[in-house]
Amino acid sequence: MFNDLITIFFIALGLSVDAFILSATSSMSVKYVRIKSLIHLPIVLGIFHMLMPIIGSFAGSLLIKSLPLFNPWIPFLALFAIGIKFLFEKIDSKKISPFENAKVLLVLGFATSVDAIVVGFSLNSFEINYIISAVIIGIVTTIMAFFGMFLGIRIKKMFKFNLNIIAGIVLILISVKILFMYYY
């Protein structure tokens, strides 16, 4: 059981990389990061990363065959569009983070956690209850997203220039990675 716990922890770390990068780039993309953003984005990402493996565990391989939602084009288009938006956006000193918008949070939460559905297919093969595994994944993702936010703030303070371009490129690269992993 301890080995399975370690395995789940490393799976959680792997799944949380996109959330970490998204959080870091989001905090770099605005002039001021509000406490609201620091709390909302990591929590939403963690909740989605917790729920998706549970959905995957219930649905099993049937989900892949029957639901077009699993298509990689949905998260690809969502992240790609937000990345393009960042590339062409100027930083406004009074600009509020787009990550305080509920719709944007939900899209990003879904788009970054779709791969966690696939992990859910295998959660039942571990000795640890799939709910506990999903909670571990959600907690690790939330923590990693918080670290990403703080890292992004630090990087922004160090460089003192518009990091929207970097944020946009990173989101576009994540979207391309999603397609690449699906087809290869």
Backbone as a printed PyTorch tensor [residue, N CA C, xyz], in Angstrom:
tensor([[[  0.8300,  -1.1980,   0.0000],
         [  0.0000,   0.0000,   0.0000],
         [  0.8740,   1.2600,   0.0000]],

        [[  2.0010,   1.2310,   0.7400],
         [  2.8850,   2.3950,   0.7770],
         [  3.4480,   2.6860,  -0.6130]],

        [[  3.8100,   1.6290,  -1.3490],
         [  4.3150,   1.8180,  -2.7110],
         [  3.2570,   2.4530,  -3.6070]],

        [[  2.0090,   2.0390,  -3.4350],
         [  0.9250,   2.6360,  -4.2160],
         [  0.7420,   4.1060,  -3.8580]],

        [[  0.9060,   4.4370,  -2.5850],
         [  0.7880,   5.8270,  -2.1480],
         [  1.8760,   6.6870,  -2.7930]],

        [[  3.0930,   6.1610,  -2.8320],
         [  4.2030,   6.8700,  -3.4780],
         [  3.9020,   7.0310,  -4.9720]],

        [[  3.3880,   5.9830,  -5.5990],
         [  3.0460,   6.0440,  -7.0200],
         [  1.9840,   7.1010,  -7.2810]],

        [[  0.9490,   7.1350,  -6.4580],
         [ -0.1180,   8.1380,  -6.6080],
         [  0.4590,   9.5470,  -6.4420]],

        [[  1.3700,   9.7160,  -5.4960],
         [  1.9860,  11.0240,  -5.2860],
         [  2.7350,  11.4740,  -6.5500]],

        [[  3.5040,  10.5690,  -7.1550],
         [  4.2380,  10.9410,  -8.3650],
         [  3.3130,  11.1520,  -9.5630]],

        [[  2.2380,  10.4000,  -9.6220],
         [  1.2230,  10.6530, -10.6540],
         [  0.6500,  12.0510, -10.4550]],

        [[  0.3620,  12.3890,  -9.2080],
         [ -0.1830,  13.7170,  -8.8880],
         [  0.7960,  14.8130,  -9.3000]],

        [[  2.0790,  14.6140,  -9.0230],
         [  3.0790,  15.6010,  -9.4410],
         [  3.0870,  15.7640, -10.9560]],

        [[  3.0420,  14.6490, -11.6580],
         [  3.0260,  14.7090, -13.1160],
         [  1.8020,  15.4240, -13.6580]],

        [[  0.6470,  15.1290, -13.0720],
         [ -0.5860,  15.7760, -13.5200],
         [ -0.6140,  17.2640, -13.1740]],

        [[  0.0930,  17.6460, -12.1330],
         [  0.0150,  19.0340, -11.6680],
         [  0.9620,  19.9800, -12.4040]],

        [[  1.8040,  19.4610, -13.2730],
         [  2.7700,  20.3200, -13.9740],
         [  2.0650,  21.3970, -14.7970]],

        [[  1.0250,  21.0080, -15.5390],
         [  0.2930,  22.0010, -16.3420],
         [ -0.3240,  23.0750, -15.4510]],

        [[ -0.8710,  22.6730, -14.3050],
         [ -1.4750,  23.6400, -13.3800],
         [ -0.4100,  24.5700, -12.8080]],

        [[  0.7640,  24.0260, -12.5130],
         [  1.8730,  24.8300, -12.0120],
         [  2.2770,  25.8860, -13.0430]],

        [[  2.4610,  25.4420, -14.2760],
         [  2.8840,  26.3580, -15.3510],
         [  1.8020,  27.4020, -15.6220]],

        [[  0.5510,  26.9630, -15.6720],
         [ -0.5530,  27.8950, -15.9000],
         [ -0.6040,  28.9440, -14.7920]],

        [[ -0.4460,  28.5260, -13.5540],
         [ -0.4840,  29.4650, -12.4300],
         [  0.6770,  30.4480, -12.4870]],

        [[  1.8590,  29.9350, -12.8040],
         [  3.0340,  30.8140, -12.8940],
         [  2.8570,  31.8440, -14.0000]],

        [[  2.4200,  31.3920, -15.1690],
         [  2.2630,  32.3300, -16.2800],
         [  1.1160,  33.2970, -16.0510]],

        [[  0.0770,  32.8460, -15.3560],
         [ -1.0410,  33.7570, -15.1070],
         [ -0.6330,  34.8730, -14.1620]],

        [[  0.1830,  34.5520, -13.1780],
         [  0.6020,  35.6000, -12.2490],
         [  1.6350,  36.5320, -12.8800]],

        [[  2.2720,  36.0860, -13.9590],
         [  3.2080,  36.9480, -14.6810],
         [  2.4930,  37.8660, -15.6730]],

        [[  1.2680,  37.5240, -16.0120],
         [  0.5990,  38.2060, -17.1180],
         [ -0.1910,  39.4470, -16.7250]],

        [[ -0.2800,  39.7480, -15.4650],
         [ -1.0190,  40.9330, -15.0270],
         [ -0.1210,  41.8130, -14.1680]],

        [[ -0.4500,  43.0870, -14.1550],
         [  0.3530,  44.0450, -13.3870],
         [  0.2750,  43.7450, -11.8890]],

        [[ -0.9320,  43.5470, -11.4070],
         [ -1.1390,  43.2740,  -9.9820],
         [ -1.9080,  41.9730,  -9.8310]],

        [[ -1.4470,  41.1140,  -8.9540],
         [ -2.1490,  39.8730,  -8.6670],
         [ -2.8950,  40.0650,  -7.3630]],

        [[ -4.1980,  39.9310,  -7.4430],
         [ -5.0200,  40.0680,  -6.2400],
         [ -5.0090,  38.7770,  -5.4410]],

        [[ -5.3020,  38.9000,  -4.1800],
         [ -5.4040,  37.7320,  -3.3100],
         [ -6.4630,  36.7750,  -3.8610]],

        [[ -7.5270,  37.3410,  -4.4160],
         [ -8.6010,  36.5440,  -4.9890],
         [ -8.0600,  35.5750,  -6.0450]],

        [[ -7.1780,  36.0720,  -6.9180],
         [ -6.5700,  35.2210,  -7.9400],
         [ -5.6630,  34.1710,  -7.3150]],

        [[ -4.9260,  34.5740,  -6.2940],
         [ -4.0190,  33.6380,  -5.6260],
         [ -4.7690,  32.4640,  -5.0220]],

        [[ -5.9940,  32.6950,  -4.6410],
         [ -6.7930,  31.6510,  -4.0070],
         [ -7.6270,  30.8930,  -5.0350]],

        [[ -8.3410,  31.6010,  -5.8840],
         [ -9.2950,  30.9680,  -6.7880],
         [ -8.6600,  30.0270,  -7.8080]],

        [[ -7.6440,  30.4970,  -8.5260],
         [ -7.0770,  29.6710,  -9.5930],
         [ -6.5240,  28.3490,  -9.0580]],

        [[ -5.6570,  28.3380,  -8.0560],
         [ -5.1490,  27.0490,  -7.5690],
         [ -6.2420,  26.1200,  -7.0330]],

        [[ -7.2290,  26.6870,  -6.3610],
         [ -8.2990,  25.8450,  -5.8160],
         [ -9.1430,  25.2390,  -6.9330]],

        [[ -9.4860,  26.0400,  -7.9300],
         [-10.2680,  25.5120,  -9.0610],
         [ -9.4790,  24.4240,  -9.7840]],

        [[ -8.1980,  24.6620, -10.0180],
         [ -7.3730,  23.6510, -10.6820],
         [ -7.3030,  22.3750,  -9.8510]],

        [[ -7.1510,  22.5170,  -8.5440],
         [ -7.1060,  21.3500,  -7.6610],
         [ -8.4100,  20.5750,  -7.6520]],

        [[ -9.5300,  21.2910,  -7.6260],
         [-10.8420,  20.6230,  -7.6240],
         [-11.0400,  19.8440,  -8.9230]],

        [[-10.7230,  20.4670, -10.0500],
         [-10.8640,  19.7590, -11.3230],
         [ -9.9450,  18.5410, -11.3860]],

        [[ -8.7230,  18.6920, -10.8850],
         [ -7.7900,  17.5640, -10.8990],
         [ -8.2230,  16.4610,  -9.9270]],

        [[ -9.0380,  16.7890,  -8.9590],
         [ -9.5700,  15.7850,  -8.0570],
         [-10.7970,  15.0990,  -8.6780]],

        [[-11.6520,  15.8720,  -9.3250],
         [-12.8890,  15.3130,  -9.8760],
         [-12.6630,  14.4530, -11.1280]],

        [[-11.7380,  14.8680, -11.9700],
         [-11.5490,  14.1500, -13.2410],
         [-11.1130,  12.6930, -13.0530]],

        [[-10.1980,  12.3720, -12.1290],
         [ -9.8810,  10.9530, -11.9420],
         [-11.0740,  10.1470, -11.4100]],

        [[-11.9160,  10.7800, -10.6080],
         [-13.1150,  10.0860, -10.1200],
         [-14.0440,   9.7800, -11.2840]],

        [[-14.2180,  10.7620, -12.1610],
         [-15.0470,  10.5450, -13.3540],
         [-14.4420,   9.4250, -14.1990]],

        [[-13.1280,   9.4710, -14.3750],
         [-12.4510,   8.4390, -15.1520],
         [-12.5720,   7.0690, -14.5290]],

        [[-12.5140,   7.0130, -13.2140],
         [-12.6400,   5.7490, -12.5130],
         [-14.0260,   5.1440, -12.7180]],

        [[-15.0440,   5.9800, -12.6680],
         [-16.4100,   5.5030, -12.8830],
         [-16.6550,   5.1070, -14.3390]],

        [[-16.1910,   5.9130, -15.2240],
         [-16.5230,   5.7280, -16.6320],
         [-15.6840,   4.6550, -17.3130]],

        [[-14.4490,   4.4900, -16.8650],
         [-13.5910,   3.4780, -17.4680],
         [-13.3720,   3.7170, -18.9470]],

        [[-13.0550,   2.7080, -19.6380],
         [-12.7400,   2.8320, -21.0630],
         [-13.9750,   3.1630, -21.8990]],

        [[-15.1680,   2.9820, -21.3620],
         [-16.3940,   3.3170, -22.0790],
         [-16.4290,   4.7890, -22.4580]],

        [[-15.8760,   5.6370, -21.6040],
         [-15.8730,   7.0790, -21.8330],
         [-15.1590,   7.4340, -23.1300]],

        [[-14.0360,   6.8010, -23.3830],
         [-13.2590,   7.1190, -24.5830],
         [-14.0750,   6.8170, -25.8380]],

        [[-14.8170,   5.7210, -25.8140],
         [-15.5620,   5.2970, -26.9980],
         [-16.8560,   6.0730, -27.2070]],

        [[-17.4640,   6.5320, -26.1080],
         [-18.8120,   7.0660, -26.2530],
         [-18.9520,   8.5740, -26.1580]],

        [[-17.9830,   9.2720, -25.5740],
         [-18.1420,  10.7110, -25.4040],
         [-17.1720,  11.5050, -26.2600]],

        [[-17.6870,  12.3980, -27.0930],
         [-16.7880,  13.2370, -27.8710],
         [-16.0660,  14.2830, -27.0230]],

        [[-16.4970,  14.4890, -25.7650],
         [-15.8260,  15.4480, -24.8830],
         [-14.3650,  15.0990, -24.6620]],

        [[-14.0590,  13.8140, -24.7940],
         [-12.6960,  13.3900, -24.5470],
         [-11.7580,  13.8150, -25.6610]],

        [[-12.3230,  14.2530, -26.7420],
         [-11.5450,  14.7070, -27.8760],
         [-10.5320,  15.7560, -27.4230]],

        [[ -9.2780,  15.6440, -27.8410],
         [ -8.2600,  16.5880, -27.3710],
         [ -8.4240,  17.9930, -27.9360]],

        [[ -9.2930,  18.1560, -28.9060],
         [ -9.4480,  19.4660, -29.5310],
         [-10.0890,  20.4870, -28.5970]],

        [[-10.8910,  20.0540, -27.6610],
         [-11.5460,  20.9950, -26.7400],
         [-10.5260,  21.6740, -25.8290]],

        [[ -9.7030,  20.9060, -25.0760],
         [ -8.6950,  21.6020, -24.2600],
         [ -7.6520,  22.3210, -25.1090]],

        [[ -7.3250,  21.7470, -26.2750],
         [ -6.3670,  22.4150, -27.1630],
         [ -6.8660,  23.7980, -27.5500]],

        [[ -8.0900,  23.8770, -28.0330],
         [ -8.6380,  25.1580, -28.4870],
         [ -8.7760,  26.1600, -27.3370]],

        [[ -9.1800,  25.6790, -26.1600],
         [ -9.3500,  26.5800, -25.0140],
         [ -8.0120,  27.2010, -24.6180]],

        [[ -6.9940,  26.3740, -24.4330],
         [ -5.6860,  26.8950, -24.0250],
         [ -5.0230,  27.7000, -25.1390]],

        [[ -5.1890,  27.2550, -26.3790],
         [ -4.6030,  27.9700, -27.5140],
         [ -5.2080,  29.3700, -27.6320]],

        [[ -6.5350,  29.4600, -27.5000],
         [ -7.2050,  30.7580, -27.6080],
         [ -6.7660,  31.7130, -26.4940]],

        [[ -6.6520,  31.2120, -25.2870],
         [ -6.2130,  32.0670, -24.1840],
         [ -4.7530,  32.4780, -24.3910]],

        [[ -3.9390,  31.5490, -24.9050],
         [ -2.5460,  31.8690, -25.2080],
         [ -2.4210,  32.9620, -26.2540]],

        [[ -3.2180,  32.8750, -27.3140],
         [ -3.2230,  33.9080, -28.3630],
         [ -3.6700,  35.2410, -27.7720]],

        [[ -4.6810,  35.1840, -26.9020],
         [ -5.1700,  36.4140, -26.2500],
         [ -4.0380,  37.0930, -25.4740]],

        [[ -3.2510,  36.2940, -24.7510],
         [ -2.1150,  36.8540, -24.0110],
         [ -1.0830,  37.4750, -24.9380]],

        [[ -0.8270,  36.8420, -26.0650],
         [  0.1960,  37.3460, -26.9830],
         [ -0.1260,  38.7560, -27.4930]],

        [[ -1.4050,  39.0460, -27.6590],
         [ -1.7980,  40.3240, -28.2460],
         [ -2.3240,  41.3290, -27.2280]],

        [[ -2.2010,  40.9970, -25.9570],
         [ -2.7020,  41.8650, -24.9020],
         [ -1.5670,  42.6990, -24.3190]],

        [[ -1.8450,  43.9600, -24.0800],
         [ -0.8850,  44.8070, -23.3780],
         [ -1.2210,  44.7960, -21.8990]],

        [[ -0.1990,  44.9430, -21.0900],
         [ -0.4430,  45.0280, -19.6440],
         [ -0.9360,  46.4250, -19.3180]],

        [[ -2.0410,  46.4870, -18.6470],
         [ -2.6340,  47.7460, -18.2100],
         [ -2.4360,  47.8120, -16.7010]],

        [[ -1.9960,  48.9390, -16.2170],
         [ -1.6960,  49.0460, -14.7910],
         [ -2.9270,  48.8120, -13.9160]],

        [[ -4.1190,  48.9820, -14.4810],
         [ -5.3250,  48.7700, -13.6880],
         [ -6.0220,  47.4650, -14.0490]],

        [[ -5.3920,  46.6790, -14.8890],
         [ -6.0160,  45.4580, -15.3710],
         [ -6.1940,  44.4430, -14.2450]],

        [[ -7.3620,  43.8440, -14.2150],
         [ -7.6560,  42.7840, -13.2540],
         [ -7.3610,  41.4550, -13.9420]],

        [[ -6.8690,  40.5360, -13.2010],
         [ -6.5250,  39.2330, -13.7510],
         [ -7.7310,  38.5870, -14.4210]],

        [[ -7.5470,  38.0580, -15.6440],
         [ -8.6480,  37.3340, -16.2800],
         [ -8.9870,  36.0600, -15.5140]],

        [[ -8.1260,  35.6720, -14.5920],
         [ -8.3270,  34.4540, -13.8330],
         [ -9.2580,  34.6580, -12.6510]],

        [[ -9.8540,  35.8460, -12.5650],
         [-10.8870,  36.0870, -11.5650],
         [-12.2750,  35.9010, -12.1800]],

        [[-12.3230,  35.6770, -13.4780],
         [-13.5710,  35.4550, -14.1970],
         [-13.9430,  33.9710, -14.0650]],

        [[-15.1570,  33.6920, -13.5920],
         [-15.5810,  32.3110, -13.3330],
         [-15.5410,  31.4490, -14.5900]],

        [[-15.9680,  31.9950, -15.7280],
         [-15.9640,  31.2070, -16.9710],
         [-14.5480,  30.8200, -17.3690]],

        [[-13.6270,  31.7640, -17.2680],
         [-12.2310,  31.4850, -17.6100],
         [-11.6680,  30.4250, -16.6640]],

        [[-11.9700,  30.5430, -15.3790],
         [-11.4980,  29.5600, -14.4030],
         [-12.0110,  28.1530, -14.7240]],

        [[-13.2920,  28.0580, -15.0690],
         [-13.8610,  26.7470, -15.3820],
         [-13.2460,  26.1440, -16.6360]],

        [[-13.0570,  26.9620, -17.6650],
         [-12.4390,  26.4710, -18.9050],
         [-11.0130,  26.0010, -18.6340]],

        [[-10.2480,  26.7910, -17.8950],
         [ -8.8660,  26.4220, -17.5950],
         [ -8.8060,  25.1860, -16.6930]],

        [[ -9.7040,  25.1240, -15.7280],
         [ -9.7480,  23.9430, -14.8640],
         [-10.0150,  22.6830, -15.6530]],

        [[-10.9740,  22.7600, -16.5660],
         [-11.2930,  21.6030, -17.4020],
         [-10.1410,  21.2710, -18.3480]],

        [[ -9.6450,  22.2930, -19.0340],
         [ -8.6250,  22.0710, -20.0650],
         [ -7.3340,  21.4810, -19.4970]],

        [[ -6.9530,  21.8970, -18.2960],
         [ -5.7000,  21.3860, -17.7340],
         [ -5.8660,  20.0460, -17.0280]],

        [[ -7.0980,  19.5990, -16.8310],
         [ -7.2970,  18.3670, -16.0590],
         [ -7.8680,  17.2110, -16.8660]],

        [[ -8.0410,  17.3870, -18.1630],
         [ -8.6090,  16.3150, -18.9850],
         [ -7.7520,  15.0550, -18.9110]],

        [[ -6.4350,  15.2170, -18.8720],
         [ -5.5570,  14.0450, -18.8030],
         [ -5.7590,  13.2520, -17.5110]],

        [[ -6.3110,  13.8850, -16.4980],
         [ -6.5630,  13.1910, -15.2330],
         [ -7.7000,  12.1750, -15.3620]],

        [[ -8.5480,  12.3170, -16.3810],
         [ -9.5960,  11.3130, -16.6170],
         [ -8.9470,   9.9680, -16.9290]],

        [[ -7.9290,  10.0040, -17.7690],
         [ -7.2400,   8.7720, -18.1530],
         [ -6.6020,   8.1110, -16.9360]],

        [[ -6.0460,   8.9130, -16.0600],
         [ -5.4710,   8.3760, -14.8270],
         [ -6.5570,   7.6760, -14.0170]],

        [[ -7.7480,   8.2470, -14.0340],
         [ -8.8610,   7.6520, -13.3090],
         [ -9.1880,   6.2360, -13.7480]],

        [[ -8.9190,   5.9150, -15.0240],
         [ -9.1820,   4.5680, -15.5220],
         [ -8.3640,   3.5330, -14.7510]],

        [[ -7.1850,   3.9280, -14.2930],
         [ -6.3010,   2.9650, -13.6350],
         [ -6.3320,   3.0450, -12.1120]],

        [[ -7.0480,   3.9970, -11.5470],
         [ -7.0420,   4.1540, -10.0820],
         [ -7.5620,   2.9240,  -9.3440]],

        [[ -8.4750,   2.2010,  -9.9550],
         [ -9.0200,   1.0200,  -9.2870],
         [ -8.0120,  -0.1200,  -9.1880]],

        [[ -6.9080,  -0.0230,  -9.9140],
         [ -5.9000,  -1.0870,  -9.8640],
         [ -4.9450,  -0.9330,  -8.6800]],

        [[ -5.0530,   0.1530,  -7.9500],
         [ -4.2070,   0.3700,  -6.7750],
         [ -4.9290,  -0.1210,  -5.5280]],

        [[ -4.1530,  -0.4220,  -4.4850],
         [ -4.7470,  -0.8500,  -3.2220],
         [ -5.4270,   0.3000,  -2.4900]],

        [[ -5.0650,   1.5270,  -2.8370],
         [ -5.6330,   2.7030,  -2.1940],
         [ -6.9790,   3.0110,  -2.8500]],

        [[ -7.9500,   3.3850,  -2.0600],
         [ -9.2630,   3.7680,  -2.5710],
         [ -9.1210,   4.8820,  -3.6120]],

        [[ -9.8800,   4.7860,  -4.7030],
         [ -9.7590,   5.7770,  -5.7820],
         [-10.1400,   7.1830,  -5.3220]],

        [[-11.0180,   7.2920,  -4.3480],
         [-11.3910,   8.6170,  -3.8230],
         [-10.2000,   9.2420,  -3.0970]],

        [[ -9.5240,   8.4570,  -2.2820],
         [ -8.3440,   8.9570,  -1.5730],
         [ -7.2700,   9.3580,  -2.5850]],

        [[ -7.0940,   8.5320,  -3.6120],
         [ -6.1170,   8.8550,  -4.6670],
         [ -6.4630,  10.1750,  -5.3380]],

        [[ -7.7270,  10.3640,  -5.6530],
         [ -8.1610,  11.5960,  -6.3110],
         [ -7.9650,  12.8110,  -5.4010]],

        [[ -8.2210,  12.6440,  -4.1140],
         [ -8.0110,  13.7400,  -3.1620],
         [ -6.5250,  14.0980,  -3.1030]],

        [[ -5.6600,  13.0920,  -3.0870],
         [ -4.2200,  13.3510,  -3.0920],
         [ -3.8310,  14.1230,  -4.3480]],

        [[ -4.3510,  13.7160,  -5.4900],
         [ -4.0640,  14.4060,  -6.7510],
         [ -4.5420,  15.8550,  -6.6780]],

        [[ -5.7340,  16.0760,  -6.1450],
         [ -6.2670,  17.4330,  -6.0230],
         [ -5.4510,  18.3100,  -5.0870]],

        [[ -5.0340,  17.7520,  -3.9570],
         [ -4.2430,  18.5250,  -2.9920],
         [ -2.8710,  18.8700,  -3.5730]],

        [[ -2.2110,  17.8960,  -4.1770],
         [ -0.8920,  18.1480,  -4.7680],
         [ -1.0040,  19.2070,  -5.8660]],

        [[ -2.0380,  19.1100,  -6.6850],
         [ -2.2340,  20.0950,  -7.7590],
         [ -2.4670,  21.4880,  -7.1890]],

        [[ -3.2820,  21.5920,  -6.1550],
         [ -3.5440,  22.8930,  -5.5270],
         [ -2.2520,  23.4930,  -4.9770]],

        [[ -1.4790,  22.6860,  -4.2850],
         [ -0.2050,  23.1630,  -3.7220],
         [  0.7500,  23.5950,  -4.8300]],

        [[  0.8530,  22.7800,  -5.8760],
         [  1.7410,  23.1270,  -6.9960],
         [  1.2750,  24.4120,  -7.6840]],

        [[ -0.0330,  24.5800,  -7.8080],
         [ -0.5590,  25.8010,  -8.4360],
         [ -0.2570,  27.0330,  -7.5790]],

        [[ -0.3630,  26.8940,  -6.2490],
         [  0.0190,  28.0030,  -5.3570],
         [  1.4940,  28.3470,  -5.5430]],

        [[  2.3530,  27.3160,  -5.5740],
         [  3.7810,  27.5580,  -5.7980],
         [  4.0080,  28.2320,  -7.1510]],

        [[  3.2570,  27.8090,  -8.1620],
         [  3.3720,  28.4240,  -9.4840],
         [  3.0130,  29.9010,  -9.4570]],

        [[  1.9450,  30.2350,  -8.7410],
         [  1.5430,  31.6420,  -8.6280],
         [  2.6570,  32.4640,  -7.9840]],

        [[  3.2010,  31.9650,  -6.8980],
         [  4.2470,  32.7100,  -6.2050],
         [  5.5320,  32.7990,  -7.0330]],

        [[  5.8610,  31.7380,  -7.7420],
         [  7.0290,  31.7770,  -8.6140],
         [  6.8330,  32.8040,  -9.7270]],

        [[  5.6580,  32.8210, -10.3130],
         [  5.3590,  33.7970, -11.3620],
         [  5.4830,  35.2260, -10.8670]],

        [[  5.0060,  35.4870,  -9.6650],
         [  5.1210,  36.8290,  -9.0750],
         [  6.5910,  37.1920,  -8.8850]],

        [[  7.3780,  36.2490,  -8.4090],
         [  8.8220,  36.4980,  -8.2160],
         [  9.5200,  36.7880,  -9.5460]],

        [[  9.2130,  35.9860, -10.5500],
         [  9.8360,  36.1720, -11.8650],
         [  9.4560,  37.5320, -12.4410]],

        [[  8.1830,  37.8970, -12.2940],
         [  7.7120,  39.1850, -12.8020],
         [  8.4570,  40.3390, -12.1330]],

        [[  8.6870,  40.2340, -10.8380],
         [  9.4100,  41.2900, -10.1130],
         [ 10.8670,  41.3770, -10.5630]],

        [[ 11.4520,  40.2420, -10.9220],
         [ 12.8540,  40.2180, -11.3370],
         [ 13.0620,  40.8370, -12.7190]],

        [[ 12.1270,  40.5990, -13.6370],
         [ 12.3570,  40.9940, -15.0160],
         [ 11.7700,  42.3430, -15.4100]],

        [[ 10.7430,  42.7860, -14.7390],
         [ 10.1750,  44.1280, -14.9450],
         [  9.7870,  44.4340, -16.3990]],

        [[  9.3860,  43.4500, -17.1650],
         [  8.8840,  43.7200, -18.5030],
         [  7.6480,  42.8700, -18.7570]],

        [[  6.9910,  43.1340, -19.8720],
         [  5.7350,  42.4730, -20.1920],
         [  5.9600,  40.9730, -20.4120]],

        [[  5.4530,  40.1830, -19.5010],
         [  5.6060,  38.7410, -19.5940],
         [  4.3920,  38.0650, -20.2310]],

        [[  3.4680,  38.8660, -20.7540],
         [  2.3120,  38.2930, -21.4400],
         [  2.7390,  37.3880, -22.5740]],

        [[  3.7800,  37.7880, -23.2840],
         [  4.2340,  36.9970, -24.4250],
         [  4.6890,  35.6100, -23.9540]],

        [[  5.4470,  35.5750, -22.8720],
         [  5.8900,  34.2820, -22.3330],
         [  4.6860,  33.4570, -21.8890]],

        [[  3.7490,  34.0910, -21.1890],
         [  2.5450,  33.3870, -20.7340],
         [  1.7720,  32.8290, -21.9250]],

        [[  1.6120,  33.6240, -22.9670],
         [  0.8950,  33.1790, -24.1600],
         [  1.5820,  32.0090, -24.8360]],

        [[  2.8960,  32.0970, -24.9770],
         [  3.6540,  31.0140, -25.6180],
         [  3.5480,  29.7280, -24.8080]],

        [[  3.6500,  29.8370, -23.4970],
         [  3.5610,  28.6490, -22.6430],
         [  2.1860,  27.9940, -22.7780]],

        [[  1.1210,  28.7820, -22.7690],
         [ -0.2290,  28.2110, -22.9120],
         [ -0.4010,  27.5530, -24.2810]],

        [[  0.1340,  28.1750, -25.3110],
         [  0.0510,  27.5800, -26.6520],
         [  0.8390,  26.2680, -26.6820]],

        [[  2.0160,  26.2400, -26.0710],
         [  2.8150,  25.0080, -26.0300],
         [  2.0940,  23.8970, -25.2630]],

        [[  1.4290,  24.2500, -24.1690],
         [  0.6550,  23.2420, -23.4310],
         [ -0.4620,  22.6980, -24.3130]],

        [[ -1.1230,  23.5790, -25.0600],
         [ -2.2120,  23.1180, -25.9360],
         [ -1.6830,  22.1850, -27.0180]],

        [[ -0.5290,  22.5060, -27.5780],
         [  0.0720,  21.6490, -28.6090],
         [  0.4940,  20.3130, -27.9900]],

        [[  0.9990,  20.3550, -26.7630],
         [  1.3850,  19.1230, -26.0640],
         [  0.1810,  18.1970, -25.9030]],

        [[ -0.9760,  18.7690, -25.6040],
         [ -2.1890,  17.9670, -25.4450],
         [ -2.4960,  17.2230, -26.7500]],

        [[ -2.4480,  17.9230, -27.8570],
         [ -2.7080,  17.2640, -29.1480],
         [ -1.6480,  16.2170, -29.4510]],

        [[ -0.3960,  16.5750, -29.2330],
         [  0.7010,  15.6640, -29.5240],
         [  0.5720,  14.3760, -28.7220]],

        [[  0.2690,  14.5080, -27.4290],
         [  0.1440,  13.3220, -26.5820],
         [ -1.0500,  12.4530, -26.9780]],

        [[ -2.0860,  13.0680, -27.4950],
         [ -3.2650,  12.3070, -27.8970],
         [ -2.9990,  11.4900, -29.1590]],

        [[ -2.2870,  12.0940, -30.0990],
         [ -2.0890,  11.4440, -31.3860],
         [ -0.8040,  10.6310, -31.4770]],

        [[  0.1080,  10.7880, -30.5190],
         [  1.3820,  10.0300, -30.6020],
         [  1.6740,   9.2750, -29.3670]]])
